[in-house]
Amino acid sequence: MAEVREPRERRPIPWRLICEALVAVLAVVFLLQNSESTKVEFLFVHATVNLWLIILVSMVLGAVVALSVNAHRLKRRPKPGRPQH
C-alpha cells in the first residue's frame, strides 16, 4: 500500500524581513554611490566629510529615534487584564 503523506503546513512569507533586507541593500547602494566629499557646517564646527558618512550617521540617528519612540509607545500601552487609570 502507498503511504499517505499529510500536507505540509505552509509557512507565511516573512514580508517584514524581506522589506528590511531590501531597504538595507538600497541603503548600501545609496551610500556607495555618494562617495564624494562635502563641506559641513554644524553650530561652530566646520569640516569636510565624505557624503556617505553623513548619510550613514543620519540613517543611524533616524533608526535610534524611531526605535526609542516605538519602545516608549509600547511601554505606555495598557497591559491586558489591568484596569486603566
Biopython code that builds the backbone (N, CA, C, O; Angstrom):
import numpy as np
from Bio.PDB.StructureBuilder import StructureBuilder

atoms = [
    (1, "MET", "N", (0.822, -1.188, 0.000)),
    (1, "MET", "CA", (0.000, 0.000, 0.000)),
    (1, "MET", "C", (0.867, 1.253, 0.000)),
    (1, "MET", "O", (1.956, 1.275, 0.574)),
    (2, "ALA", "N", (0.374, 2.267, -0.640)),
    (2, "ALA", "CA", (1.095, 3.527, -0.689)),
    (2, "ALA", "C", (0.900, 4.289, 0.607)),
    (2, "ALA", "O", (-0.185, 4.321, 1.186)),
    (3, "GLU", "N", (1.984, 4.897, 1.036)),
    (3, "GLU", "CA", (1.928, 5.658, 2.272)),
    (3, "GLU", "C", (1.302, 7.029, 1.987)),
    (3, "GLU", "O", (1.672, 7.710, 1.031)),
    (4, "VAL", "N", (0.364, 7.407, 2.823)),
    (4, "VAL", "CA", (-0.323, 8.682, 2.655)),
    (4, "VAL", "C", (0.417, 9.734, 3.469)),
    (4, "VAL", "O", (0.583, 9.598, 4.681)),
    (5, "ARG", "N", (0.848, 10.761, 2.797)),
    (5, "ARG", "CA", (1.544, 11.844, 3.471)),
    (5, "ARG", "C", (0.569, 12.982, 3.749)),
    (5, "ARG", "O", (-0.275, 13.336, 2.925)),
    (6, "GLU", "N", (0.721, 13.527, 4.923)),
    (6, "GLU", "CA", (-0.108, 14.681, 5.248)),
    (6, "GLU", "C", (0.514, 15.918, 4.618)),
    (6, "GLU", "O", (1.738, 16.041, 4.560)),
    (7, "PRO", "N", (-0.312, 16.819, 4.154)),
    (7, "PRO", "CA", (0.248, 18.032, 3.535)),
    (7, "PRO", "C", (1.016, 18.848, 4.567)),
    (7, "PRO", "O", (0.621, 18.954, 5.728)),
    (8, "ARG", "N", (2.121, 19.418, 4.109)),
    (8, "ARG", "CA", (2.927, 20.244, 4.987)),
    (8, "ARG", "C", (2.204, 21.551, 5.282)),
    (8, "ARG", "O", (1.471, 22.091, 4.454)),
    (9, "GLU", "N", (2.438, 22.027, 6.476)),
    (9, "GLU", "CA", (1.868, 23.312, 6.844)),
    (9, "GLU", "C", (2.661, 24.401, 6.137)),
    (9, "GLU", "O", (3.890, 24.415, 6.199)),
    (10, "ARG", "N", (1.974, 25.301, 5.475)),
    (10, "ARG", "CA", (2.646, 26.358, 4.737)),
    (10, "ARG", "C", (3.029, 27.474, 5.692)),
    (10, "ARG", "O", (2.205, 27.962, 6.465)),
    (11, "ARG", "N", (4.277, 27.864, 5.626)),
    (11, "ARG", "CA", (4.755, 28.971, 6.443)),
    (11, "ARG", "C", (4.394, 30.285, 5.758)),
    (11, "ARG", "O", (4.455, 30.397, 4.534)),
    (12, "PRO", "N", (4.024, 31.261, 6.551)),
    (12, "PRO", "CA", (3.746, 32.564, 5.935)),
    (12, "PRO", "C", (5.036, 33.190, 5.413)),
    (12, "PRO", "O", (6.118, 32.965, 5.955)),
    (13, "ILE", "N", (4.901, 33.961, 4.376)),
    (13, "ILE", "CA", (6.059, 34.642, 3.791)),
    (13, "ILE", "C", (6.490, 35.753, 4.744)),
    (13, "ILE", "O", (5.660, 36.569, 5.144)),
    (14, "PRO", "N", (7.771, 35.802, 5.115)),
    (14, "PRO", "CA", (8.243, 36.825, 6.059)),
    (14, "PRO", "C", (8.419, 38.183, 5.373)),
    (14, "PRO", "O", (9.543, 38.615, 5.115)),
    (15, "TRP", "N", (7.301, 38.849, 5.081)),
    (15, "TRP", "CA", (7.344, 40.094, 4.323)),
    (15, "TRP", "C", (8.152, 41.175, 5.028)),
    (15, "TRP", "O", (8.868, 41.945, 4.388)),
    (16, "ARG", "N", (8.032, 41.225, 6.348)),
    (16, "ARG", "CA", (8.772, 42.253, 7.076)),
    (16, "ARG", "C", (10.276, 42.067, 6.894)),
    (16, "ARG", "O", (11.002, 43.034, 6.664)),
    (17, "LEU", "N", (10.739, 40.826, 6.996)),
    (17, "LEU", "CA", (12.166, 40.537, 6.827)),
    (17, "LEU", "C", (12.615, 40.853, 5.402)),
    (17, "LEU", "O", (13.701, 41.397, 5.197)),
    (18, "ILE", "N", (11.797, 40.520, 4.436)),
    (18, "ILE", "CA", (12.115, 40.808, 3.032)),
    (18, "ILE", "C", (12.222, 42.317, 2.807)),
    (18, "ILE", "O", (13.151, 42.780, 2.146)),
    (19, "CYS", "N", (11.278, 43.082, 3.354)),
    (19, "CYS", "CA", (11.315, 44.539, 3.201)),
    (19, "CYS", "C", (12.525, 45.145, 3.898)),
    (19, "CYS", "O", (13.163, 46.049, 3.356)),
    (20, "GLU", "N", (12.850, 44.656, 5.098)),
    (20, "GLU", "CA", (14.012, 45.177, 5.806)),
    (20, "GLU", "C", (15.303, 44.882, 5.043)),
    (20, "GLU", "O", (16.192, 45.731, 4.979)),
    (21, "ALA", "N", (15.409, 43.697, 4.472)),
    (21, "ALA", "CA", (16.599, 43.343, 3.691)),
    (21, "ALA", "C", (16.691, 44.223, 2.443)),
    (21, "ALA", "O", (17.779, 44.668, 2.078)),
    (22, "LEU", "N", (15.565, 44.474, 1.793)),
    (22, "LEU", "CA", (15.551, 45.323, 0.600)),
    (22, "LEU", "C", (15.973, 46.752, 0.936)),
    (22, "LEU", "O", (16.748, 47.359, 0.199)),
    (23, "VAL", "N", (15.469, 47.287, 2.040)),
    (23, "VAL", "CA", (15.845, 48.636, 2.461)),
    (23, "VAL", "C", (17.338, 48.689, 2.789)),
    (23, "VAL", "O", (18.008, 49.666, 2.453)),
    (24, "ALA", "N", (17.861, 47.657, 3.438)),
    (24, "ALA", "CA", (19.290, 47.617, 3.771)),
    (24, "ALA", "C", (20.145, 47.597, 2.506)),
    (24, "ALA", "O", (21.156, 48.296, 2.433)),
    (25, "VAL", "N", (19.754, 46.809, 1.520)),
    (25, "VAL", "CA", (20.503, 46.740, 0.263)),
    (25, "VAL", "C", (20.451, 48.086, -0.458)),
    (25, "VAL", "O", (21.467, 48.563, -0.963)),
    (26, "LEU", "N", (19.274, 48.691, -0.504)),
    (26, "LEU", "CA", (19.157, 50.000, -1.150)),
    (26, "LEU", "C", (19.982, 51.060, -0.418)),
    (26, "LEU", "O", (20.570, 51.935, -1.055)),
    (27, "ALA", "N", (20.029, 50.987, 0.902)),
    (27, "ALA", "CA", (20.834, 51.937, 1.675)),
    (27, "ALA", "C", (22.316, 51.778, 1.362)),
    (27, "ALA", "O", (23.027, 52.772, 1.213)),
    (28, "VAL", "N", (22.788, 50.545, 1.262)),
    (28, "VAL", "CA", (24.200, 50.310, 0.935)),
    (28, "VAL", "C", (24.522, 50.830, -0.456)),
    (28, "VAL", "O", (25.556, 51.469, -0.653)),
    (29, "VAL", "N", (23.652, 50.566, -1.425)),
    (29, "VAL", "CA", (23.861, 51.076, -2.787)),
    (29, "VAL", "C", (23.893, 52.602, -2.779)),
    (29, "VAL", "O", (24.736, 53.214, -3.434)),
    (30, "PHE", "N", (22.969, 53.213, -2.034)),
    (30, "PHE", "CA", (22.916, 54.677, -1.940)),
    (30, "PHE", "C", (24.200, 55.229, -1.332)),
    (30, "PHE", "O", (24.737, 56.228, -1.810)),
    (31, "LEU", "N", (24.691, 54.582, -0.280)),
    (31, "LEU", "CA", (25.933, 55.029, 0.348)),
    (31, "LEU", "C", (27.121, 54.908, -0.601)),
    (31, "LEU", "O", (27.963, 55.804, -0.662)),
    (32, "LEU", "N", (27.190, 53.804, -1.340)),
    (32, "LEU", "CA", (28.309, 53.594, -2.255)),
    (32, "LEU", "C", (28.299, 54.582, -3.422)),
    (32, "LEU", "O", (29.357, 54.934, -3.944)),
    (33, "GLN", "N", (27.127, 55.026, -3.828)),
    (33, "GLN", "CA", (27.037, 55.962, -4.950)),
    (33, "GLN", "C", (27.344, 57.407, -4.538)),
    (33, "GLN", "O", (27.566, 58.260, -5.398)),
    (34, "ASN", "N", (27.359, 57.683, -3.240)),
    (34, "ASN", "CA", (27.610, 59.039, -2.760)),
    (34, "ASN", "C", (28.930, 59.075, -2.004)),
    (34, "ASN", "O", (28.959, 59.181, -0.778)),
    (35, "SER", "N", (30.008, 58.984, -2.751)),
    (35, "SER", "CA", (31.328, 58.873, -2.130)),
    (35, "SER", "C", (32.128, 60.182, -2.140)),
    (35, "SER", "O", (33.223, 60.225, -1.579)),
    (36, "GLU", "N", (31.613, 61.242, -2.757)),
    (36, "GLU", "CA", (32.382, 62.478, -2.819)),
    (36, "GLU", "C", (32.394, 63.195, -1.459)),
    (36, "GLU", "O", (31.563, 62.923, -0.591)),
    (37, "SER", "N", (33.332, 64.092, -1.299)),
    (37, "SER", "CA", (33.439, 64.869, -0.064)),
    (37, "SER", "C", (32.581, 66.124, -0.170)),
    (37, "SER", "O", (32.343, 66.650, -1.257)),
    (38, "THR", "N", (32.127, 66.586, 0.986)),
    (38, "THR", "CA", (31.325, 67.800, 1.015)),
    (38, "THR", "C", (31.643, 68.602, 2.270)),
    (38, "THR", "O", (32.089, 68.056, 3.279)),
    (39, "LYS", "N", (31.405, 69.900, 2.188)),
    (39, "LYS", "CA", (31.672, 70.782, 3.317)),
    (39, "LYS", "C", (30.456, 70.763, 4.243)),
    (39, "LYS", "O", (29.318, 70.894, 3.791)),
    (40, "VAL", "N", (30.708, 70.599, 5.540)),
    (40, "VAL", "CA", (29.636, 70.518, 6.525)),
    (40, "VAL", "C", (29.844, 71.594, 7.569)),
    (40, "VAL", "O", (30.953, 71.781, 8.069)),
    (41, "GLU", "N", (28.777, 72.298, 7.897)),
    (41, "GLU", "CA", (28.807, 73.287, 8.965)),
    (41, "GLU", "C", (27.687, 72.958, 9.930)),
    (41, "GLU", "O", (26.521, 72.879, 9.543)),
    (42, "PHE", "N", (28.055, 72.763, 11.213)),
    (42, "PHE", "CA", (27.068, 72.483, 12.252)),
    (42, "PHE", "C", (27.473, 73.231, 13.506)),
    (42, "PHE", "O", (28.519, 72.963, 14.097)),
    (43, "LEU", "N", (26.633, 74.169, 13.904)),
    (43, "LEU", "CA", (26.917, 75.056, 15.036)),
    (43, "LEU", "C", (28.264, 75.737, 14.820)),
    (43, "LEU", "O", (28.387, 76.576, 13.927)),
    (44, "PHE", "N", (29.271, 75.398, 15.613)),
    (44, "PHE", "CA", (30.580, 76.047, 15.476)),
    (44, "PHE", "C", (31.603, 75.149, 14.789)),
    (44, "PHE", "O", (32.788, 75.482, 14.748)),
    (45, "VAL", "N", (31.167, 74.032, 14.257)),
    (45, "VAL", "CA", (32.078, 73.068, 13.641)),
    (45, "VAL", "C", (31.992, 73.201, 12.122)),
    (45, "VAL", "O", (30.904, 73.209, 11.547)),
    (46, "HIS", "N", (33.142, 73.303, 11.494)),
    (46, "HIS", "CA", (33.237, 73.336, 10.031)),
    (46, "HIS", "C", (34.185, 72.219, 9.619)),
    (46, "HIS", "O", (35.306, 72.140, 10.121)),
    (47, "ALA", "N", (33.743, 71.358, 8.710)),
    (47, "ALA", "CA", (34.591, 70.237, 8.307)),
    (47, "ALA", "C", (34.259, 69.813, 6.895)),
    (47, "ALA", "O", (33.193, 70.126, 6.365)),
    (48, "THR", "N", (35.196, 69.094, 6.293)),
    (48, "THR", "CA", (34.965, 68.445, 5.005)),
    (48, "THR", "C", (34.913, 66.953, 5.273)),
    (48, "THR", "O", (35.870, 66.360, 5.772)),
    (49, "VAL", "N", (33.767, 66.354, 4.930)),
    (49, "VAL", "CA", (33.500, 64.955, 5.272)),
    (49, "VAL", "C", (32.954, 64.242, 4.044)),
    (49, "VAL", "O", (32.334, 64.857, 3.176)),
    (50, "ASN", "N", (33.195, 62.932, 3.986)),
    (50, "ASN", "CA", (32.597, 62.139, 2.909)),
    (50, "ASN", "C", (31.075, 62.129, 3.068)),
    (50, "ASN", "O", (30.551, 61.975, 4.172)),
    (51, "LEU", "N", (30.390, 62.294, 1.959)),
    (51, "LEU", "CA", (28.936, 62.359, 1.972)),
    (51, "LEU", "C", (28.320, 61.064, 2.498)),
    (51, "LEU", "O", (27.308, 61.102, 3.197)),
    (52, "TRP", "N", (28.919, 59.918, 2.168)),
    (52, "TRP", "CA", (28.356, 58.645, 2.629)),
    (52, "TRP", "C", (28.375, 58.560, 4.153)),
    (52, "TRP", "O", (27.493, 57.936, 4.742)),
    (53, "LEU", "N", (29.359, 59.174, 4.797)),
    (53, "LEU", "CA", (29.438, 59.157, 6.252)),
    (53, "LEU", "C", (28.310, 59.982, 6.868)),
    (53, "LEU", "O", (27.713, 59.574, 7.864)),
    (54, "ILE", "N", (28.023, 61.123, 6.285)),
    (54, "ILE", "CA", (26.927, 61.961, 6.757)),
    (54, "ILE", "C", (25.601, 61.216, 6.608)),
    (54, "ILE", "O", (24.771, 61.222, 7.517)),
    (55, "ILE", "N", (25.411, 60.580, 5.464)),
    (55, "ILE", "CA", (24.175, 59.837, 5.228)),
    (55, "ILE", "C", (24.055, 58.676, 6.212)),
    (55, "ILE", "O", (22.977, 58.437, 6.757)),
    (56, "LEU", "N", (25.148, 57.952, 6.445)),
    (56, "LEU", "CA", (25.129, 56.819, 7.369)),
    (56, "LEU", "C", (24.790, 57.263, 8.796)),
    (56, "LEU", "O", (23.975, 56.633, 9.469)),
    (57, "VAL", "N", (25.413, 58.339, 9.247)),
    (57, "VAL", "CA", (25.121, 58.859, 10.589)),
    (57, "VAL", "C", (23.651, 59.278, 10.684)),
    (57, "VAL", "O", (23.001, 59.031, 11.700)),
    (58, "SER", "N", (23.135, 59.902, 9.646)),
    (58, "SER", "CA", (21.730, 60.306, 9.633)),
    (58, "SER", "C", (20.800, 59.095, 9.691)),
    (58, "SER", "O", (19.794, 59.115, 10.400)),
    (59, "MET", "N", (21.134, 58.051, 8.951)),
    (59, "MET", "CA", (20.322, 56.833, 8.977)),
    (59, "MET", "C", (20.320, 56.194, 10.364)),
    (59, "MET", "O", (19.275, 55.774, 10.860)),
    (60, "VAL", "N", (21.494, 56.123, 10.981)),
    (60, "VAL", "CA", (21.600, 55.512, 12.311)),
    (60, "VAL", "C", (20.823, 56.338, 13.334)),
    (60, "VAL", "O", (20.089, 55.778, 14.148)),
    (61, "LEU", "N", (20.977, 57.653, 13.301)),
    (61, "LEU", "CA", (20.236, 58.512, 14.227)),
    (61, "LEU", "C", (18.729, 58.389, 14.012)),
    (61, "LEU", "O", (17.967, 58.360, 14.978)),
    (62, "GLY", "N", (18.303, 58.318, 12.774)),
    (62, "GLY", "CA", (16.884, 58.132, 12.481)),
    (62, "GLY", "C", (16.358, 56.813, 13.016)),
    (62, "GLY", "O", (15.248, 56.753, 13.546)),
    (63, "ALA", "N", (17.151, 55.750, 12.881)),
    (63, "ALA", "CA", (16.741, 54.442, 13.398)),
    (63, "ALA", "C", (16.664, 54.456, 14.923)),
    (63, "ALA", "O", (15.748, 53.875, 15.505)),
    (64, "VAL", "N", (17.626, 55.119, 15.571)),
    (64, "VAL", "CA", (17.613, 55.203, 17.039)),
    (64, "VAL", "C", (16.378, 55.961, 17.519)),
    (64, "VAL", "O", (15.728, 55.540, 18.476)),
    (65, "VAL", "N", (16.051, 57.062, 16.871)),
    (65, "VAL", "CA", (14.867, 57.839, 17.251)),
    (65, "VAL", "C", (13.601, 57.006, 17.036)),
    (65, "VAL", "O", (12.726, 56.977, 17.902)),
    (66, "ALA", "N", (13.497, 56.332, 15.894)),
    (66, "ALA", "CA", (12.312, 55.516, 15.613)),
    (66, "ALA", "C", (12.161, 54.380, 16.624)),
    (66, "ALA", "O", (11.057, 54.115, 17.099)),
    (67, "LEU", "N", (13.265, 53.711, 16.955)),
    (67, "LEU", "CA", (13.195, 52.622, 17.922)),
    (67, "LEU", "C", (12.834, 53.124, 19.314)),
    (67, "LEU", "O", (12.065, 52.470, 20.020)),
    (68, "SER", "N", (13.373, 54.271, 19.724)),
    (68, "SER", "CA", (13.061, 54.784, 21.053)),
    (68, "SER", "C", (11.612, 55.254, 21.146)),
    (68, "SER", "O", (10.971, 55.057, 22.179)),
    (69, "VAL", "N", (11.085, 55.867, 20.095)),
    (69, "VAL", "CA", (9.680, 56.277, 20.091)),
    (69, "VAL", "C", (8.783, 55.047, 20.147)),
    (69, "VAL", "O", (7.789, 55.033, 20.873)),
    (70, "ASN", "N", (9.129, 54.019, 19.385)),
    (70, "ASN", "CA", (8.331, 52.792, 19.393)),
    (70, "ASN", "C", (8.385, 52.113, 20.756)),
    (70, "ASN", "O", (7.361, 51.633, 21.244)),
    (71, "ALA", "N", (9.558, 52.064, 21.377)),
    (71, "ALA", "CA", (9.686, 51.451, 22.698)),
    (71, "ALA", "C", (8.876, 52.230, 23.725)),
    (71, "ALA", "O", (8.242, 51.630, 24.593)),
    (72, "HIS", "N", (8.887, 53.539, 23.639)),
    (72, "HIS", "CA", (8.110, 54.368, 24.558)),
    (72, "HIS", "C", (6.615, 54.119, 24.370)),
    (72, "HIS", "O", (5.867, 54.030, 25.343)),
    (73, "ARG", "N", (6.187, 54.008, 23.117)),
    (73, "ARG", "CA", (4.775, 53.739, 22.824)),
    (73, "ARG", "C", (4.345, 52.397, 23.371)),
    (73, "ARG", "O", (3.273, 52.281, 23.965)),
    (74, "LEU", "N", (5.182, 51.364, 23.176)),
    (74, "LEU", "CA", (4.845, 50.038, 23.680)),
    (74, "LEU", "C", (4.817, 50.013, 25.206)),
    (74, "LEU", "O", (4.008, 49.300, 25.800)),
    (75, "LYS", "N", (5.679, 50.775, 25.832)),
    (75, "LYS", "CA", (5.741, 50.826, 27.288)),
    (75, "LYS", "C", (4.480, 51.464, 27.866)),
    (75, "LYS", "O", (4.015, 51.065, 28.934)),
    (76, "ARG", "N", (3.934, 52.437, 27.176)),
    (76, "ARG", "CA", (2.741, 53.142, 27.652)),
    (76, "ARG", "C", (1.451, 52.406, 27.355)),
    (76, "ARG", "O", (0.413, 52.742, 27.927)),
    (77, "ARG", "N", (1.481, 51.414, 26.479)),
    (77, "ARG", "CA", (0.277, 50.680, 26.119)),
    (77, "ARG", "C", (-0.229, 49.919, 27.335)),
    (77, "ARG", "O", (0.556, 49.254, 28.012)),
    (78, "PRO", "N", (-1.546, 50.004, 27.632)),
    (78, "PRO", "CA", (-2.065, 49.262, 28.791)),
    (78, "PRO", "C", (-1.975, 47.757, 28.570)),
    (78, "PRO", "O", (-2.225, 47.268, 27.468)),
    (79, "LYS", "N", (-1.619, 47.032, 29.615)),
    (79, "LYS", "CA", (-1.495, 45.593, 29.525)),
    (79, "LYS", "C", (-2.871, 44.964, 29.688)),
    (79, "LYS", "O", (-3.699, 45.476, 30.442)),
    (80, "PRO", "N", (-3.129, 43.850, 28.982)),
    (80, "PRO", "CA", (-4.436, 43.202, 29.103)),
    (80, "PRO", "C", (-4.664, 42.711, 30.538)),
    (80, "PRO", "O", (-3.756, 42.183, 31.180)),
    (81, "GLY", "N", (-5.893, 42.896, 31.023)),
    (81, "GLY", "CA", (-6.238, 42.426, 32.354)),
    (81, "GLY", "C", (-5.974, 43.433, 33.443)),
    (81, "GLY", "O", (-6.362, 43.209, 34.590)),
    (82, "ARG", "N", (-5.329, 44.533, 33.123)),
    (82, "ARG", "CA", (-5.062, 45.571, 34.119)),
    (82, "ARG", "C", (-6.056, 46.708, 33.935)),
    (82, "ARG", "O", (-6.336, 47.120, 32.809)),
    (83, "PRO", "N", (-6.578, 47.203, 35.023)),
    (83, "PRO", "CA", (-7.503, 48.332, 34.900)),
    (83, "PRO", "C", (-6.772, 49.597, 34.468)),
    (83, "PRO", "O", (-5.637, 49.847, 34.871)),
    (84, "GLN", "N", (-7.433, 50.369, 33.658)),
    (84, "GLN", "CA", (-6.848, 51.641, 33.208)),
    (84, "GLN", "C", (-7.180, 52.734, 34.195)),
    (84, "GLN", "O", (-8.265, 52.736, 34.776)),
    (85, "HIS", "N", (-6.263, 53.663, 34.393)),
    (85, "HIS", "CA", (-6.489, 54.766, 35.324)),
    (85, "HIS", "C", (-6.993, 55.965, 34.583)),
    (85, "HIS", "O", (-7.245, 57.005, 35.191)),
]
sb = StructureBuilder()
sb.init_structure("model")
sb.init_model(0)
sb.init_chain("A")
sb.init_seg("    ")
for serial, (resi, resn, name, xyz) in enumerate(atoms, 1):
    if name == "N":
        sb.init_residue(resn, " ", resi, " ")
    sb.init_atom(name, np.array(xyz, "f"), 0.0, 1.0, " ", f" {name:<3s}", serial, name[0])
structure = sb.get_structure()
